[in-house]
């Protein structure tokens, strides 16, 4: 019998058609949104809604918990879409890209495509989940200048802590989106409404983050330069390992790029590049059975020995040691 994890969104609950249904362990080939198991570690979740074609889903985590076995809640997943998780009550420690994130009421987790995530093993919390595909946001050619900050999702950290007034405002905005998702209107109109509401929500979060970090956001040259740098890192980390390549692409000096990175994040440009390479290596090592020499090639290392030395220097473990250790930890979580 197929084992499927079904995340029921607002539209499905009321219209009976638009669920995010995930295929677990490759046991079903009919799921609308598929969760395919990697060779060694976690499950890949893709988003492909059926029925009413809205590119966003809003629902409570408690709705998910009531519908799926606890062992599936504990699993580690890799998403192909964006996700906002707002904790509104209780406490829980979730995991984002192998790092524990302690959450309580007011905690907001921002997940991007490709990141790894686990909901944690505490069943006493609840909150909102907002899932959306990248193409749901307007593109640069479609976006008016006042909405351009929405495109800079990298300005938001993985975890924000909202004060009580901000939590109320964000909670109300998400609840409004859930209600509007099932409104009596054409798909085109509802899609447009939800798109604008999501842009407004993201803009609110960007403003809150800038206020918290005392930055002037897009108007600071260092923030602008760092944002362009981060985008280039995401596009080229497997080929460009040196700060000089990024500085050349950005028409600036290595020193000015490092200064922009330090001012924005407290981390040097070289460390940003290194951390991104290490993160992808960890994801592939845990997600697949891909041989280490091929992982090295994928990440731009001419020799597997150079990759192994690099990885061990940064993590303290060889790639094979890390893979074995990570899989033991995952199995311990899944089979306590």
C-alpha positions in Angstrom: 0.0 0.0 0.0 1.3 3.5 -0.8 2.5 5.6 2.0 1.8 9.2 1.3 2.2 12.4 3.3 -0.6 14.8 2.5 -0.4 18.4 3.5 -4.0 19.7 3.3 -4.2 23.4 2.5 -7.1 25.8 2.8 -8.3 25.4 -0.7 -8.4 21.6 -0.4 -10.2 21.7 2.9 -13.0 23.8 1.4 -13.1 22.9 -2.3 -11.8 19.3 -2.2 -9.3 19.7 -4.9 -6.0 21.5 -4.2 -3.8 19.5 -1.8 -0.1 19.2 -1.5 0.2 15.5 -1.6 3.7 14.1 -1.2 4.9 10.7 -2.2 6.9 9.2 0.6 9.7 6.7 0.0 8.7 6.5 -3.7 5.8 4.2 -2.8 3.2 6.1 -4.9 3.6 7.5 -8.3 0.2 9.3 -8.4 0.8 12.1 -5.8 0.4 15.6 -7.1 3.4 16.9 -5.3 6.1 14.3 -4.9 8.4 13.5 -2.1 11.2 11.3 -3.4 13.7 9.6 -1.1 17.3 10.4 -1.6 19.8 7.5 -1.5 21.0 8.1 2.0 19.1 10.5 4.0 16.0 12.6 3.5 13.0 13.2 1.3 12.6 15.7 -1.6 9.3 17.6 -1.7 8.1 19.1 -4.9 5.1 21.4 -5.2 2.6 20.8 -8.0 -1.0 21.6 -7.0 -3.9 20.0 -8.7 -7.5 21.2 -8.9 -7.7 24.9 -8.2 -4.4 26.1 -9.5 -3.2 28.6 -6.8 0.6 28.8 -6.4 0.3 29.3 -2.7 -1.1 27.2 0.2 -1.9 28.4 3.7 -2.8 26.1 6.6 -2.1 25.4 10.3 0.6 22.9 11.3 -1.9 21.2 13.6 -3.9 20.3 10.4 -0.9 18.5 9.1 -0.1 16.8 12.4 -3.7 15.3 12.6 -3.3 13.8 9.1 0.1 12.2 9.1 2.1 9.7 11.2 4.5 11.2 13.7 7.5 9.5 12.1 6.8 11.4 8.9 6.6 14.7 10.9 10.1 13.8 12.3 11.7 13.2 8.9 14.2 15.6 7.3 12.9 17.2 4.1 14.3 19.2 1.2 11.8 21.5 -0.4 11.6 22.7 -4.0 9.5 25.7 -3.0 9.5 28.6 -0.5 7.9 28.1 2.9 7.1 30.4 5.8 6.5 28.8 9.2 5.1 31.1 11.9 5.0 29.6 15.4 1.9 31.1 17.2 1.9 29.0 20.3 4.1 26.5 22.2 7.8 25.8 21.9 9.8 23.5 19.5 13.3 23.1 18.2 13.2 22.7 14.4 16.2 22.0 12.2 17.2 24.1 9.2 20.2 23.0 7.1 21.5 20.8 9.9 21.3 23.7 12.5 18.8 23.5 15.4 16.5 26.5 15.7 14.8 27.1 19.0 11.3 28.4 18.3 8.5 29.9 20.5 5.5 32.1 19.8 6.6 34.8 17.4 9.3 32.7 15.7 9.2 32.8 12.0 11.3 30.3 9.9 12.0 31.3 6.3 12.8 28.3 4.1 14.1 28.6 0.5 14.2 26.0 -2.2 16.9 23.5 -1.6 17.1 23.9 2.1 16.8 21.0 4.5 14.2 21.1 7.3 12.7 19.1 10.1 9.7 20.1 12.2 11.2 18.8 15.4 9.8 16.2 17.8 7.7 18.4 20.1 4.0 18.0 19.5 2.8 20.9 21.7 3.3 23.8 19.2 1.2 25.2 16.5 1.4 27.9 13.9 0.9 28.8 10.2 2.5 27.4 7.2 2.6 29.4 3.9 4.0 27.5 0.9 4.6 29.2 -2.4 6.6 28.7 -5.6 9.2 31.2 -6.6 7.3 32.0 -9.8 4.3 33.2 -7.7 6.3 36.4 -6.9 6.5 39.0 -9.6 9.6 39.0 -11.7 11.9 42.0 -12.0 10.3 43.0 -15.3 6.8 42.8 -13.7 7.6 44.5 -10.4 7.1 48.2 -9.8 10.0 49.9 -8.0 8.2 50.0 -4.7 7.9 46.2 -4.7 11.5 45.4 -5.6 12.5 44.6 -2.0 10.2 41.6 -2.2 12.6 40.1 -4.7 15.4 40.2 -2.1 14.3 37.3 0.0 17.9 36.8 0.9 17.6 39.9 3.1 15.5 37.8 5.4 17.4 35.4 7.8 16.3 31.8 8.2 14.8 32.7 11.6 13.1 35.9 12.8 11.7 36.6 16.3 8.6 38.8 16.1 7.6 41.0 19.0 4.0 40.7 20.2 2.5 43.6 18.1 4.4 42.3 15.0 3.2 38.8 15.6 -0.4 39.9 15.7 0.0 41.8 12.5 1.7 38.9 10.6 -0.8 36.4 12.1 -3.8 38.5 10.9 -2.2 38.9 7.5 -1.8 35.2 7.0 -5.3 34.4 8.4 -6.7 36.9 5.9 -4.9 35.2 3.0 -6.3 31.8 4.1 -9.8 33.2 4.1 -9.4 34.9 0.8 -8.0 31.7 -0.8 -11.4 30.1 -0.6 -13.4 33.2 -1.5 -16.2 33.2 -4.1 -14.3 34.7 -7.1 -12.6 33.7 -10.3 -9.3 31.9 -10.0 -7.6 34.8 -11.8 -8.8 37.3 -9.3 -8.0 35.2 -6.2 -4.6 34.4 -7.6 -3.9 38.2 -8.1 -5.2 39.0 -4.6 -3.1 36.4 -2.9 -0.1 37.4 -4.9 -0.4 41.0 -3.7 -1.1 39.9 -0.1 2.1 37.8 -0.2 4.1 40.7 -1.5 2.8 42.9 1.3 3.6 40.2 3.9 7.1 39.8 2.7 7.6 43.6 2.5 6.4 43.8 6.1 9.0 41.2 7.2 11.8 42.9 5.3 10.9 46.2 7.1 10.8 44.4 10.5 14.2 42.8 9.8 15.8 46.1 8.7 14.4 47.8 11.8 15.8 45.1 14.0 19.2 45.3 12.5 19.2 49.1 12.2 19.8 49.1 8.5 18.5 51.3 5.8 17.9 48.3 3.6 18.3 48.8 -0.1 19.7 52.3 0.3 23.0 51.2 1.9 25.7 50.5 -0.7 27.2 47.7 1.3 23.8 45.9 1.5 23.3 46.3 -2.2 26.7 45.0 -3.0 26.3 42.1 -0.6 22.9 41.2 -2.1 24.5 41.0 -5.6 27.4 39.0 -4.1 25.0 36.5 -2.5 23.1 36.0 -5.7 26.4 35.3 -7.6 27.4 32.8 -4.9 24.2 30.9 -5.3 24.7 30.8 -9.0 28.4 30.0 -9.1 29.7 28.5 -5.8 30.5 25.2 -7.6 32.8 27.0 -10.1 34.0 30.1 -8.3 35.8 29.4 -5.1 37.8 32.6 -4.8 36.7 36.1 -3.7 38.6 37.5 -6.7 36.1 36.0 -9.2 33.2 37.6 -7.5 34.9 40.9 -7.1 35.7 40.9 -10.8 32.1 40.2 -11.7 30.9 43.0 -9.4 33.6 45.4 -10.7 34.9 46.1 -7.2 38.0 45.2 -5.2 38.3 42.1 -3.0 38.8 44.4 0.0 35.6 46.4 -0.7 33.6 43.1 -1.2 34.9 41.7 2.0 34.0 44.9 3.8 30.5 44.9 2.4 30.1 41.2 3.6 31.4 42.0 7.1 29.2 45.1 7.5 26.1 43.2 6.4 26.5 39.8 8.0 29.7 40.0 10.2 31.2 37.3 8.0 33.9 37.8 5.4 33.3 37.1 1.7 35.6 34.1 1.7 33.7 32.5 4.6 30.4 33.1 2.8 31.8 31.2 -0.2 33.3 28.4 1.8 30.1 27.9 3.9 28.0 27.6 0.8 30.2 25.0 -0.7 30.3 23.0 2.6 26.5 23.3 2.9 25.9 21.9 -0.5 28.4 19.1 0.1 26.6 18.2 3.3 23.2 18.2 1.5 24.5 15.9 -1.3 26.3 13.5 1.1 23.2 13.1 3.2 20.7 13.1 0.4 22.4 10.7 -2.0 24.7 7.8 -2.3 26.8 9.8 -4.9 30.5 8.8 -4.7 32.7 11.3 -3.0 34.8 11.8 -6.2 31.7 12.8 -8.1 30.6 15.1 -5.3 34.0 16.7 -5.6 33.6 17.2 -9.3 30.2 18.7 -8.9 31.5 21.2 -6.5 34.4 22.3 -8.8 37.3 20.3 -7.2 39.7 18.9 -9.7 40.8 16.1 -7.3 38.8 14.2 -4.8 41.7 14.4 -2.4 41.6 18.2 -2.4 37.8 18.1 -1.7 38.4 15.7 1.2 41.0 17.9 2.7 38.8 21.0 2.3 35.8 19.3 3.8 37.7 17.8 6.7 39.3 21.2 7.5 35.9 22.8 7.6 33.9 20.1 9.4 36.5 18.0 11.3 35.3 14.9 9.4 36.0 13.3 6.1 33.1 13.2 3.6 32.5 9.5 4.2 32.7 10.0 8.0 30.2 12.8 7.8 27.8 10.8 5.7 27.9 7.9 8.1 27.5 10.1 11.2 24.6 12.1 9.7 22.7 9.0 8.6 23.1 7.5 12.1 21.7 10.7 13.6 18.8 10.7 11.1 18.0 7.0 11.8 18.1 7.7 15.6 15.5 10.5 15.1 13.2 8.3 12.9 13.5 5.3 15.2 13.9 6.5 18.8 
